Amino acid sequence: MRAAVLAPLLALLGGLLVAAPASAVTVTITSNLTKVREGSPVEFSGKAPAGSTVQLYQGAHKIPTPSTTASTKVPGASTKATSNGTWKITVVSAHVVEGKKYVDGFRNYRVRVGSTQSAARQVNSYRPVSVSLSKTISGKKTAVATNEEIYSRSGITFSAVLSYGVKGNPAYLQRRVPTRSSSGKITGTQWATVKTATTGSTGANRTVSFGSVSTPPGRWQYRVSTKLVGLYAIGYSTTPAVHVVSCTTYPSRPAGIQPAFSNPGAYSTADRTKRSKALRDQLVKTICAADTGAELKLAMWHIDDDGLYKNPPEMVNPILRALDYVSATRKVKVSMVVNDTTGKQAYTTEWLKQIAARNGGGYYECKEACMSDRGLSGQNNAGDNHQKLLTISKAKGAPVTVISTSNWSYWQLRDYWNSSSVLWNDANIYARSSARLSQMIQAAERTSAGNGGWATSGADGLVKSADDNTWAPADVSSGDGMVSAKERKGSGFGAARTAVSFSPSGGYDPILDRLKGSSYTCDKGEAVRFAVLLGTGDIGTKWVDTIKELKAKGCKVYVVMSRPIPSGSHVFGTDKATFDGLKKQLGGSTTYLRCGQYIHTKNILSDEKSSVWTGPRNLDYSGFRLSDETTLRVWNDPTLYNRYKTDWINIWKKSTSCGSTHAAFMKLR
């Protein structure tokens, strides 16, 4: 036998005092934790004779005093003491490892060197609770997804299921909130408890219900947590980000016509993202004004999603959220008809369809244009549903009509020159526009293969015009190609008057024919100002002829139009014949003719009677005879006229010479 150890030794590194016979080998043990979360490493260390084999044993389970009887050898948990007599063994706290339980709950551990063992060291391993989080809105229970949008400040019920615990254990619904310094500056975030509840059942699952939770607008992270109670009562749920959306509208109903302008050229590129949100905000506030149970109709050529672009500002999504909000919370019936090319973004299309599926609404596509037949003689296409038209049957107690030049596009709302007018409580304009949208929806329903399969007459009130293959309401008067294409007066606002017309049209042009008419005069050098995307074909020629007649009457005519705008494999712009005609009438300097960047407006202004023409229609054959378009005319409204004139001046100032040639404009779709 080895030489006896003369006296008991204090265990090194915080080890236990071990009494051993004089002839025994002294072995000590220390653990770095008395409580450890399941799955975490636990380190045992101590002293033993140099080179000896040290084996870890798990003792019997006994609370509060560990058993003095050694029990199970921990497989693989052995080592050799170093030359200076130190050793270390690390095991992982786990419920089951290869069929064996190690460091589970209250357990005592010893080490052995030969027949000599250390005193016991007790370790408490606790198991975290698994927590699943769910929410209930309007009686429908769903899992909380990352960045899920919720359309209510209150009425959101959170609940959770805990994997362990007993009835009555507390649980906490927490929200991550900013922390602030004494001066109010945000310094970080912390979890704040917003609701406390207790488990309401025992058994395999413990359900906790927090009831209705008031959630302010914004993006918030939530979680459910528990506290350590006994062995099995600590844990956290996932922490999803919940986007709570509110609908911000006008404090009171606006009066008359409210215009808005994108005005991208007024600011630097860096500021444009921050400031150029006027059209977006107007649309959001108008949609959010919809009354409970109202009907909203929408026709749009193109709707895309902000998510298509890297780190974009929110331009389109707030509009879609507003639609979703009034549909989900106010039971507004949303019906929309889009061009068949809109569905390029699957996520956007799916979102629109979900909105329209509620409350008896619908999502419709027109194959090319809604109101004209396909395969027109001598034409390569049959136009598009090029509308930017929206109506609400009742918003803050009155009908509303929105006529815009802009698609719902990130680029057009932010970077293009565009405008929009909202007509509040103009019953006649609303009735005409709403009826037109209904006709477009009827057209979309006729056939998914195209509009050529329409009947020549029917109960829907549409009849086909034999001379131009366009579809018109059945109230066509004798000898009139298409009454619906001619201006019909609106209700107006006091002295201000309104009128609306639609394309495709017959032989009457609601803009150029009125400007060319014998009743139109230019007193005291009055001006006519054009801010347009393009002019092409026979309508471009008619535009040049109109300018020639206006000048002959003594009018000052100014034209600012867009430089070519790329769109896929096409470039949209004025053709050479129209451009040459404009140069001939207006000269080659920048005095009366200019070209600018991304001018997508179609606004024509006349000093006579403070007249404004606006809408999505371009000065081309498609915009007049093929595509679905709306033209709004307002006159005797100096306030509105001056707002449009200010926008026109902004565009004019930001535009320059069109150059000596217009070759780039020759590449048309």
C-alpha positions as semicolon CSV with decimal commas, in nm:
position;residue;x (nm);y (nm);z (nm)
1;M;0,000;0,000;0,000
2;R;0,116;0,350;-0,074
3;A;0,233;0,581;0,198
4;A;-0,053;0,702;0,408
5;V;-0,178;1,057;0,388
6;L;-0,123;1,206;0,728
7;A;-0,431;1,428;0,762
8;P;-0,760;1,527;0,591
9;L;-0,711;1,789;0,315
10;L;-0,922;2,083;0,214
11;A;-1,048;2,029;-0,142
12;L;-0,889;2,269;-0,389
13;L;-1,095;2,501;-0,618
14;G;-1,386;2,519;-0,378
15;G;-1,407;2,142;-0,332
16;L;-1,564;1,964;-0,039
17;L;-1,387;1,869;0,281
18;V;-1,316;1,498;0,248
19;A;-1,220;1,283;0,542
20;A;-1,011;0,979;0,451
21;P;-0,833;0,712;0,644
22;A;-0,464;0,763;0,683
23;S;-0,404;0,485;0,436
24;A;-0,658;0,615;0,170
25;V;-0,597;0,821;-0,140
26;T;-0,745;1,168;-0,113
27;V;-0,978;1,271;-0,401
28;T;-1,167;1,598;-0,423
29;I;-1,443;1,719;-0,657
30;T;-1,585;2,058;-0,742
31;S;-1,858;2,164;-0,983
32;N;-1,883;2,510;-1,133
33;L;-2,264;2,519;-1,102
34;T;-2,522;2,419;-0,849
35;K;-2,807;2,505;-1,091
36;V;-2,775;2,451;-1,461
37;R;-3,017;2,482;-1,752
38;E;-3,073;2,156;-1,932
39;G;-2,841;2,125;-2,230
40;S;-2,566;2,338;-2,075
41;P;-2,217;2,202;-1,993
42;V;-2,129;2,116;-1,632
43;E;-1,763;2,100;-1,534
44;F;-1,629;1,882;-1,254
45;S;-1,268;1,921;-1,141
46;G;-1,045;1,841;-0,845
47;K;-0,728;1,671;-0,719
48;A;-0,612;1,309;-0,744
49;P;-0,279;1,127;-0,753
50;A;-0,081;1,207;-1,065
51;G;-0,153;0,971;-1,354
52;S;-0,447;0,802;-1,181
53;T;-0,775;0,729;-1,361
54;V;-1,064;0,943;-1,243
55;Q;-1,420;0,817;-1,312
56;L;-1,739;1,021;-1,262
57;Y;-2,036;0,849;-1,095
58;Q;-2,399;0,962;-1,063
59;G;-2,543;0,904;-0,720
60;A;-2,897;0,813;-0,623
61;H;-3,161;1,085;-0,631
62;K;-3,248;1,211;-0,287
63;I;-3,366;1,558;-0,179
64;P;-3,246;1,760;0,002
65;T;-2,945;1,551;0,111
66;P;-2,766;1,349;-0,156
67;S;-2,736;0,981;-0,095
68;T;-2,402;0,861;0,033
69;T;-2,436;0,551;-0,178
70;A;-2,258;0,570;-0,512
71;S;-2,457;0,442;-0,803
72;T;-2,424;0,466;-1,181
73;K;-2,097;0,507;-1,364
74;V;-2,124;0,786;-1,620
75;P;-2,007;0,631;-1,949
76;G;-1,724;0,817;-2,113
77;A;-1,685;1,052;-1,816
78;S;-1,332;0,956;-1,711
79;T;-0,989;1,112;-1,739
80;K;-0,629;1,086;-1,617
81;A;-0,498;1,314;-1,347
82;T;-0,216;1,535;-1,472
83;S;0,139;1,527;-1,343
84;N;0,053;1,785;-1,082
85;G;-0,254;1,587;-0,977
86;T;-0,533;1,801;-1,130
87;W;-0,816;1,663;-1,343
88;K;-1,130;1,792;-1,520
89;I;-1,442;1,620;-1,660
90;T;-1,714;1,804;-1,853
91;V;-2,059;1,655;-1,918
92;V;-2,368;1,810;-2,076
93;S;-2,684;1,859;-1,881
94;A;-2,950;1,666;-2,066
95;H;-3,273;1,482;-2,009
96;V;-3,168;1,170;-2,201
97;V;-2,833;1,095;-2,360
98;E;-2,813;0,762;-2,543
99;G;-3,086;0,621;-2,322
100;K;-2,919;0,736;-1,999
101;K;-3,012;1,027;-1,777
102;Y;-2,726;1,254;-1,674
103;V;-2,737;1,575;-1,473
104;D;-3,115;1,561;-1,467
105;G;-3,298;1,731;-1,182
106;F;-3,137;1,704;-0,835
107;R;-2,850;1,458;-0,864
108;N;-2,534;1,395;-0,664
109;Y;-2,201;1,317;-0,823
110;R;-1,876;1,159;-0,699
111;V;-1,547;1,066;-0,855
112;R;-1,354;0,746;-0,789
113;V;-0,989;0,665;-0,813
114;G;-0,959;0,295;-0,768
115;S;-1,155;0,214;-0,453
116;T;-1,131;0,569;-0,324
117;Q;-1,416;0,813;-0,382
118;S;-1,479;1,179;-0,317
119;A;-1,759;1,327;-0,117
120;A;-2,082;1,406;-0,308
121;R;-2,146;1,721;-0,506
122;Q;-2,512;1,805;-0,573
123;V;-2,622;1,963;-0,906
124;N;-2,971;2,088;-0,986
125;S;-3,049;2,070;-1,359
126;Y;-3,378;2,235;-1,452
127;R;-3,569;2,190;-1,774
128;P;-3,697;2,498;-1,964
129;V;-4,062;2,517;-2,057
130;S;-4,143;2,512;-2,428
131;V;-4,401;2,781;-2,507
132;S;-4,613;2,811;-2,820
133;L;-4,777;3,149;-2,886
134;S;-5,100;3,212;-3,075
135;K;-5,343;3,497;-3,125
136;T;-5,714;3,532;-3,189
137;I;-5,871;3,815;-3,390
138;S;-6,245;3,827;-3,461
139;G;-6,286;3,472;-3,341
140;K;-6,020;3,328;-3,572
141;K;-5,720;3,170;-3,405
142;T;-5,392;3,159;-3,595
143;A;-5,025;3,123;-3,518
144;V;-4,835;3,447;-3,488
145;A;-4,612;3,479;-3,792
146;T;-4,312;3,705;-3,829
147;N;-4,416;4,058;-3,930
148;E;-4,781;3,958;-3,940
149;E;-5,006;4,258;-3,990
150;I;-5,290;4,312;-3,746
151;Y;-5,560;4,563;-3,828
152;S;-5,679;4,669;-3,486
153;R;-5,546;4,851;-3,184
154;S;-5,735;4,622;-2,946
155;G;-5,929;4,298;-2,951
156;I;-5,616;4,088;-3,008
157;T;-5,621;3,788;-2,778
158;F;-5,289;3,617;-2,707
159;S;-5,269;3,267;-2,563
160;A;-4,993;3,016;-2,503
161;V;-4,943;2,650;-2,426
162;L;-4,670;2,558;-2,175
163;S;-4,507;2,216;-2,194
164;Y;-4,451;2,183;-1,814
165;G;-4,585;2,320;-1,491
166;V;-4,887;2,287;-1,269
167;K;-5,218;2,468;-1,255
168;G;-5,180;2,820;-1,123
169;N;-4,822;2,876;-1,235
170;P;-4,774;3,234;-1,356
171;A;-4,691;3,329;-1,716
172;Y;-4,616;3,672;-1,858
173;L;-4,700;3,831;-2,195
174;Q;-4,416;4,070;-2,274
175;R;-4,358;4,334;-2,541
176;R;-4,019;4,472;-2,639
177;V;-4,023;4,846;-2,576
178;P;-3,760;5,118;-2,612
179;T;-3,563;5,240;-2,313
180;R;-3,499;5,611;-2,286
181;S;-3,258;5,837;-2,108
182;S;-3,373;6,118;-1,880
183;S;-3,371;6,347;-2,185
184;G;-3,602;6,113;-2,376
185;K;-3,340;5,973;-2,615
186;I;-3,384;5,605;-2,703
187;T;-3,093;5,410;-2,555
188;G;-3,199;5,052;-2,624
189;T;-3,486;4,809;-2,571
190;Q;-3,616;4,588;-2,294
191;W;-3,893;4,337;-2,238
192;A;-4,190;4,485;-2,052
193;T;-4,473;4,275;-1,913
194;V;-4,812;4,387;-2,047
195;K;-5,030;4,104;-1,912
196;T;-4,997;3,836;-1,644
197;A;-5,200;3,515;-1,634
198;T;-5,185;3,173;-1,473
199;T;-5,210;2,826;-1,620
200;G;-5,568;2,714;-1,626
201;S;-5,524;2,340;-1,658
202;T;-5,296;2,053;-1,563
203;G;-5,191;1,754;-1,766
204;A;-4,980;1,724;-2,077
205;N;-5,043;2,086;-2,186
206;R;-5,085;2,395;-1,971
207;T;-5,291;2,664;-2,143
208;V;-5,252;3,031;-2,054
209;S;-5,496;3,293;-2,186
210;F;-5,416;3,662;-2,162
211;G;-5,744;3,798;-2,295
212;S;-5,775;4,112;-2,508
213;V;-5,452;4,309;-2,542
214;S;-5,437;4,673;-2,647
215;T;-5,162;4,711;-2,906
216;P;-5,063;5,053;-3,042
217;P;-4,981;5,095;-3,412
218;G;-4,629;5,002;-3,510
219;R;-4,401;4,699;-3,526
220;W;-4,377;4,515;-3,196
221;Q;-4,214;4,197;-3,073
222;Y;-4,409;3,979;-2,830
223;R;-4,319;3,677;-2,624
224;V;-4,459;3,470;-2,339
225;S;-4,226;3,392;-2,049
226;T;-4,244;3,190;-1,730
227;K;-4,040;3,203;-1,410
228;L;-3,844;2,929;-1,238
229;V;-4,088;2,746;-1,012
230;G;-3,962;2,411;-0,897
231;L;-3,782;2,212;-1,163
232;Y;-3,987;2,268;-1,477
233;A;-4,120;2,620;-1,504
234;I;-3,889;2,851;-1,694
235;G;-3,897;2,926;-2,066
236;Y;-3,976;3,170;-2,345
237;S;-4,186;3,150;-2,656
238;T;-4,071;3,265;-2,998
239;T;-4,056;3,642;-3,044
240;P;-4,244;3,731;-3,363
241;A;-4,267;4,087;-3,489
242;V;-4,632;4,189;-3,512
243;H;-4,712;4,486;-3,735
244;V;-5,017;4,667;-3,599
245;V;-5,174;4,879;-3,870
246;S;-5,402;5,173;-3,811
247;C;-5,595;5,364;-4,075
248;T;-5,522;5,736;-4,054
249;T;-5,775;5,955;-4,231
250;Y;-5,890;6,314;-4,240
251;P;-6,027;6,460;-3,914
252;S;-6,330;6,585;-4,107
253;R;-6,460;6,534;-4,458
254;P;-6,274;6,749;-4,713
255;A;-6,480;6,974;-4,938
256;G;-6,475;6,993;-5,316
257;I;-6,176;6,861;-5,510
258;Q;-5,852;6,782;-5,331
259;P;-5,548;6,750;-5,562
260;A;-5,210;6,594;-5,483
261;F;-4,882;6,589;-5,675
262;S;-4,577;6,365;-5,652
263;N;-4,337;6,655;-5,721
264;P;-4,016;6,443;-5,742
265;G;-3,813;6,713;-5,912
266;A;-3,855;6,958;-5,628
267;Y;-3,607;6,773;-5,407
268;S;-3,274;6,602;-5,429
269;T;-3,263;6,227;-5,481
270;A;-3,172;6,180;-5,115
271;D;-3,475;6,376;-4,999
272;R;-3,720;6,233;-5,252
273;T;-3,777;5,910;-5,062
274;K;-3,853;6,105;-4,747
275;R;-4,072;6,377;-4,895
276;S;-4,236;6,256;-5,214
277;K;-4,525;6,073;-5,051
278;A;-4,814;6,308;-5,123
279;L;-4,998;6,074;-5,361
280;R;-4,949;5,778;-5,129
281;D;-5,074;5,966;-4,825
282;Q;-5,376;6,101;-5,013
283;L;-5,478;5,752;-5,124
284;V;-5,429;5,605;-4,776
285;K;-5,632;5,877;-4,606
286;T;-5,910;5,855;-4,865
287;I;-5,939;5,476;-4,844
288;C;-5,929;5,494;-4,464
289;A;-6,225;5,733;-4,475
290;A;-6,450;5,454;-4,610
291;D;-6,756;5,401;-4,393
292;T;-6,857;5,061;-4,255
293;G;-7,032;4,855;-4,521
294;A;-6,933;5,083;-4,809
295;E;-6,843;4,958;-5,156
296;L;-6,504;5,039;-5,305
297;K;-6,432;4,982;-5,675
298;L;-6,092;5,010;-5,835
299;A;-5,951;4,988;-6,188
300;M;-5,574;5,001;-6,230
301;W;-5,329;4,916;-6,506
302;H;-5,042;4,822;-6,279
303;I;-4,999;4,745;-5,908
304;D;-4,667;4,625;-5,774
305;D;-4,520;4,566;-5,432
306;D;-4,250;4,749;-5,239
307;G;-4,084;4,418;-5,164
308;L;-3,957;4,399;-5,523
309;Y;-3,690;4,654;-5,441
310;K;-3,396;4,647;-5,201
311;N;-3,467;4,836;-4,880
312;P;-3,738;5,051;-5,039
313;P;-3,941;5,321;-4,874
314;E;-4,300;5,221;-4,818
315;M;-4,492;5,360;-5,115
316;V;-4,740;5,094;-5,232
317;N;-4,778;4,871;-4,927
318;P;-4,944;5,138;-4,708
319;I;-5,214;5,171;-4,978
320;L;-5,267;4,796;-4,988
321;R;-5,275;4,781;-4,609
322;A;-5,542;5,052;-4,608
323;L;-5,751;4,843;-4,849
324;D;-5,695;4,538;-4,633
325;Y;-5,782;4,732;-4,318
326;V;-6,121;4,865;-4,433
327;S;-6,205;4,528;-4,586
328;A;-6,117;4,333;-4,271
329;T;-6,243;4,569;-4,001
330;R;-6,522;4,772;-4,165
331;K;-6,663;4,506;-4,397
332;V;-6,604;4,728;-4,701
333;K;-6,675;4,541;-5,025
334;V;-6,369;4,576;-5,248
335;S;-6,399;4,499;-5,620
336;M;-6,102;4,557;-5,847
337;V;-6,040;4,508;-6,217
338;V;-5,680;4,509;-6,336
339;N;-5,501;4,471;-6,663
340;D;-5,399;4,114;-6,739
341;T;-5,030;4,213;-6,711
342;T;-5,069;4,318;-6,346
343;G;-5,015;3,970;-6,211
344;K;-4,638;3,973;-6,252
345;Q;-4,582;3,989;-5,878
346;A;-4,734;3,676;-5,730
347;Y;-4,728;3,807;-5,373
348;T;-4,907;4,130;-5,465
349;T;-5,168;3,949;-5,672
350;E;-5,236;3,702;-5,390
351;W;-5,274;3,989;-5,143
352;L;-5,519;4,169;-5,372
353;K;-5,721;3,852;-5,420
354;Q;-5,742;3,795;-5,045
355;I;-5,872;4,150;-4,995
356;A;-6,127;4,118;-5,274
357;A;-6,250;3,777;-5,153
358;R;-6,406;3,931;-4,842
359;N;-6,755;4,077;-4,817
360;G;-6,873;3,971;-5,164
361;G;-6,607;4,166;-5,356
362;G;-6,404;4,034;-5,646
363;Y;-6,073;4,040;-5,832
364;Y;-6,102;4,063;-6,212
365;E;-5,868;4,085;-6,509
366;C;-5,944;4,220;-6,854
367;K;-5,760;4,062;-7,141
368;E;-5,609;4,375;-7,290
369;A;-5,873;4,650;-7,275
370;C;-6,208;4,587;-7,108
371;M;-6,424;4,799;-7,336
372;S;-6,282;4,725;-7,682
373;D;-6,270;4,410;-7,894
374;R;-5,947;4,230;-7,968
375;G;-5,797;4,222;-8,316
376;L;-5,911;4,562;-8,440
377;S;-5,851;4,610;-8,808
378;G;-5,509;4,760;-8,881
379;Q;-5,400;4,761;-8,515
380;N;-5,136;4,547;-8,350
381;N;-5,310;4,539;-8,016
382;A;-5,645;4,608;-7,859
383;G;-5,527;4,848;-7,591
384;D;-5,508;4,805;-7,216
385;N;-5,707;4,857;-6,904
386;H;-5,506;5,176;-6,846
387;Q;-5,735;5,317;-6,577
388;K;-5,630;5,479;-6,251
389;L;-5,984;5,513;-6,117
390;L;-6,127;5,449;-5,769
391;T;-6,471;5,508;-5,619
392;I;-6,608;5,470;-5,266
393;S;-6,984;5,468;-5,222
394;K;-6,968;5,629;-4,879
395;A;-6,668;5,785;-4,705
396;K;-6,734;6,012;-4,410
397;G;-7,095;6,011;-4,526
398;A;-7,043;6,102;-4,894
399;P;-6,948;5,936;-5,225
400;V;-6,586;5,977;-5,337
401;T;-6,412;5,951;-5,674
402;V;-6,035;5,940;-5,725
403;I;-5,895;6,008;-6,075
404;S;-5,518;5,981;-6,105
405;T;-5,235;5,971;-6,358
406;S;-5,026;5,732;-6,147
407;N;-5,026;5,358;-6,121
408;W;-4,972;5,203;-5,779
409;S;-4,604;5,159;-5,835
410;Y;-4,302;5,229;-5,617
411;W;-4,133;5,420;-5,901
412;Q;-4,436;5,614;-6,020
413;L;-4,541;5,727;-5,673
414;R;-4,189;5,830;-5,579
415;D;-3,986;5,920;-5,890
416;Y;-4,236;6,011;-6,164
417;W;-4,424;6,336;-6,205
418;N;-4,787;6,240;-6,137
419;S;-5,104;6,390;-6,001
420;S;-5,434;6,286;-5,848
421;S;-5,767;6,450;-5,773
422;V;-6,018;6,334;-5,514
423;L;-6,374;6,455;-5,569
424;W;-6,573;6,457;-5,245
425;N;-6,951;6,444;-5,265
426;D;-6,979;6,499;-5,641
427;A;-7,270;6,261;-5,683
428;N;-7,285;6,276;-6,062
429;I;-6,914;6,212;-6,118
430;Y;-6,933;5,927;-5,868
431;A;-7,237;5,772;-6,037
432;R;-7,076;5,787;-6,382
433;S;-6,743;5,654;-6,261
434;S;-6,894;5,377;-6,048
435;A;-7,113;5,268;-6,340
436;R;-6,810;5,258;-6,567
437;L;-6,623;5,039;-6,322
438;S;-6,921;4,805;-6,305
439;Q;-6,921;4,780;-6,687
440;M;-6,549;4,698;-6,685
441;I;-6,608;4,425;-6,428
442;Q;-6,891;4,286;-6,641
443;A;-6,655;4,286;-6,938
444;A;-6,390;4,098;-6,741
445;E;-6,647;3,836;-6,639
446;R;-6,758;3,762;-6,996
447;T;-6,463;3,547;-7,092
448;S;-6,114;3,478;-6,965
449;A;-5,991;3,429;-7,321
450;G;-6,056;3,786;-7,428
451;N;-6,336;4,024;-7,500
452;G;-6,409;3,905;-7,854
453;G;-6,663;3,654;-7,728
454;W;-6,909;3,914;-7,604
455;A;-7,266;3,903;-7,721
456;T;-7,376;4,196;-7,939
457;S;-7,632;4,294;-7,679
458;G;-7,741;4,179;-7,342
459;A;-7,896;4,249;-7,007
460;D;-7,573;4,404;-6,884
461;G;-7,655;4,711;-7,092
462;L;-7,353;4,698;-7,323
463;V;-7,383;4,707;-7,701
464;K;-7,111;4,693;-7,961
465;S;-7,048;4,990;-8,188
466;A;-7,018;4,851;-8,539
467;D;-6,790;5,126;-8,669
468;D;-6,508;5,098;-8,415
469;N;-6,554;4,768;-8,226
470;T;-6,586;4,940;-7,890
471;W;-6,847;4,861;-7,629
472;A;-7,085;5,125;-7,503
473;P;-7,386;5,139;-7,273
474;A;-7,717;5,078;-7,440
475;D;-7,829;5,441;-7,395
476;V;-7,668;5,537;-7,728
477;S;-7,869;5,810;-7,898
478;S;-7,948;5,802;-8,269
479;G;-7,656;5,917;-8,481
480;D;-7,419;5,936;-8,185
481;G;-7,120;5,701;-8,203
482;M;-7,083;5,669;-7,827
483;V;-7,271;5,892;-7,587
484;S;-7,081;5,756;-7,288
485;A;-6,753;5,884;-7,432
486;K;-6,878;6,242;-7,439
487;E;-6,856;6,465;-7,140
488;R;-7,131;6,433;-6,886
489;K;-7,147;6,712;-6,634
490;G;-7,089;6,643;-6,269
491;S;-7,250;6,804;-5,969
492;G;-6,978;7,065;-5,933
493;F;-6,905;7,273;-5,626
494;G;-7,064;7,615;-5,626
495;A;-6,938;7,804;-5,931
496;A;-6,685;7,531;-6,003
497;R;-6,804;7,279;-6,260
498;T;-6,697;6,922;-6,333
499;A;-6,738;6,674;-6,617
500;V;-6,608;6,325;-6,691
501;S;-6,566;6,117;-7,005
502;F;-6,423;5,777;-7,084
503;S;-6,222;5,602;-7,353
504;P;-6,230;5,409;-7,578
505;S;-6,420;5,672;-7,771
506;G;-6,585;5,720;-8,104
507;G;-6,519;6,031;-8,308
508;Y;-6,531;6,281;-8,022
509;D;-6,215;6,381;-7,834
510;P;-6,309;6,538;-7,497
511;I;-5,982;6,736;-7,485
512;L;-5,861;6,824;-7,834
513;D;-6,206;6,873;-7,990
514;R;-6,298;7,118;-7,715
515;L;-5,972;7,311;-7,755
516;K;-6,020;7,316;-8,133
517;G;-6,384;7,416;-8,109
518;S;-6,510;7,745;-8,240
519;S;-6,642;7,837;-7,895
520;Y;-6,291;7,830;-7,752
521;T;-6,123;8,170;-7,757
522;C;-5,808;8,318;-7,611
523;D;-5,865;8,656;-7,454
524;K;-5,576;8,886;-7,370
525;G;-5,306;8,636;-7,455
526;E;-5,436;8,355;-7,236
527;A;-5,217;8,045;-7,220
528;V;-5,272;7,674;-7,275
529;R;-5,018;7,451;-7,099
530;F;-4,952;7,083;-7,167
531;A;-4,759;6,853;-6,930
532;V;-4,785;6,510;-7,090
533;L;-4,605;6,180;-7,127
534;L;-4,632;6,151;-7,506
535;G;-4,821;6,212;-7,829
536;T;-4,818;5,971;-8,123
537;G;-4,995;5,869;-8,442
538;D;-5,308;6,037;-8,572
539;I;-5,387;6,178;-8,225
540;G;-5,037;6,327;-8,219
541;T;-5,111;6,489;-8,553
542;K;-5,442;6,620;-8,418
543;W;-5,257;6,759;-8,118
544;V;-5,019;6,953;-8,344
545;D;-5,315;7,085;-8,549
546;T;-5,490;7,191;-8,228
547;I;-5,183;7,389;-8,120
548;K;-5,172;7,554;-8,463
549;E;-5,536;7,667;-8,428
550;L;-5,483;7,787;-8,070
551;K;-5,192;8,002;-8,180
552;A;-5,400;8,141;-8,466
553;K;-5,657;8,250;-8,207
554;G;-5,389;8,434;-8,011
555;C;-5,320;8,173;-7,743
556;K;-4,978;8,123;-7,592
557;V;-4,908;7,749;-7,597
558;Y;-4,647;7,575;-7,382
559;V;-4,563;7,205;-7,404
560;V;-4,347;7,006;-7,162
561;M;-4,331;6,634;-7,228
562;S;-4,135;6,337;-7,106
563;R;-3,813;6,215;-7,246
564;P;-3,834;5,848;-7,348
565;I;-3,928;5,626;-7,052
566;P;-3,792;5,268;-7,074
567;S;-4,042;4,997;-6,987
568;G;-3,914;4,646;-7,035
569;S;-3,824;4,603;-7,402
570;H;-4,014;4,921;-7,498
571;V;-3,953;5,293;-7,478
572;F;-4,253;5,520;-7,435
573;G;-4,227;5,862;-7,591
574;T;-4,348;6,100;-7,861
575;D;-4,292;5,983;-8,219
576;K;-4,083;6,177;-8,470
577;A;-4,374;6,306;-8,678
578;T;-4,545;6,458;-8,373
579;F;-4,216;6,593;-8,240
580;D;-4,131;6,758;-8,571
581;G;-4,478;6,912;-8,581
582;L;-4,439;7,049;-8,228
583;K;-4,102;7,201;-8,315
584;K;-4,252;7,363;-8,623
585;Q;-4,535;7,522;-8,420
586;L;-4,342;7,603;-8,101
587;G;-3,983;7,649;-8,221
588;G;-3,666;7,469;-8,126
589;S;-3,578;7,680;-7,821
590;T;-3,695;7,619;-7,465
591;T;-3,932;7,918;-7,471
592;Y;-4,240;7,711;-7,553
593;L;-4,119;7,348;-7,584
594;R;-3,926;7,149;-7,325
595;C;-3,857;6,788;-7,233
596;G;-3,819;6,654;-6,878
597;Q;-3,744;6,339;-6,684
598;Y;-4,022;6,089;-6,606
599;I;-4,316;6,318;-6,678
600;H;-4,608;6,077;-6,640
601;T;-4,880;6,339;-6,591
602;K;-5,143;6,398;-6,858
603;N;-5,249;6,745;-6,747
604;I;-5,369;7,018;-6,982
605;L;-5,441;7,363;-6,840
606;S;-5,615;7,659;-6,998
607;D;-5,640;8,009;-6,858
608;E;-5,987;8,034;-7,011
609;K;-6,235;7,964;-6,731
610;S;-5,948;7,822;-6,524
611;S;-5,987;7,487;-6,699
612;V;-5,805;7,164;-6,609
613;W;-5,808;6,833;-6,796
614;T;-5,648;6,541;-6,613
615;G;-5,654;6,162;-6,603
616;P;-5,456;5,860;-6,723
617;R;-5,511;5,915;-7,097
618;N;-5,214;5,978;-7,328
619;L;-5,240;6,173;-7,651
620;D;-5,216;5,865;-7,872
621;Y;-5,444;5,633;-8,063
622;S;-5,450;5,375;-7,788
623;G;-5,552;5,627;-7,524
624;F;-5,835;5,757;-7,744
625;R;-5,971;5,459;-7,937
626;L;-5,845;5,138;-7,770
627;S;-5,766;5,158;-7,400
628;D;-5,984;5,209;-7,094
629;E;-5,924;5,566;-6,974
630;T;-6,090;5,846;-6,777
631;T;-6,072;6,219;-6,847
632;L;-6,178;6,466;-6,581
633;R;-6,247;6,830;-6,673
634;V;-6,284;7,101;-6,410
635;W;-6,353;7,466;-6,487
636;N;-6,441;7,782;-6,298
637;D;-6,226;7,664;-6,009
638;P;-5,933;7,911;-5,975
639;T;-5,804;7,750;-5,656
640;L;-5,772;7,405;-5,814
641;Y;-5,638;7,559;-6,134
642;N;-5,360;7,739;-5,947
643;R;-5,260;7,419;-5,767
644;Y;-5,223;7,242;-6,103
645;K;-5,046;7,544;-6,251
646;T;-4,792;7,544;-5,966
647;D;-4,719;7,178;-6,036
648;W;-4,687;7,253;-6,408
649;I;-4,438;7,533;-6,334
650;N;-4,232;7,294;-6,118
651;I;-4,214;7,048;-6,408
652;W;-4,133;7,326;-6,655
653;K;-3,849;7,462;-6,443
654;K;-3,695;7,116;-6,405
655;S;-3,711;7,049;-6,780
656;T;-3,470;7,150;-7,056
657;S;-3,428;7,141;-7,431
658;C;-3,560;6,843;-7,624
659;G;-3,252;6,856;-7,850
660;S;-3,223;6,890;-8,226
661;T;-3,341;6,538;-8,302
662;H;-3,586;6,299;-8,148
663;A;-3,435;5,971;-8,263
664;A;-3,468;5,805;-7,922
665;F;-3,843;5,855;-7,941
666;M;-3,864;5,633;-8,248
667;K;-3,836;5,314;-8,046
668;L;-4,199;5,274;-7,950
669;R;-4,386;4,972;-7,824
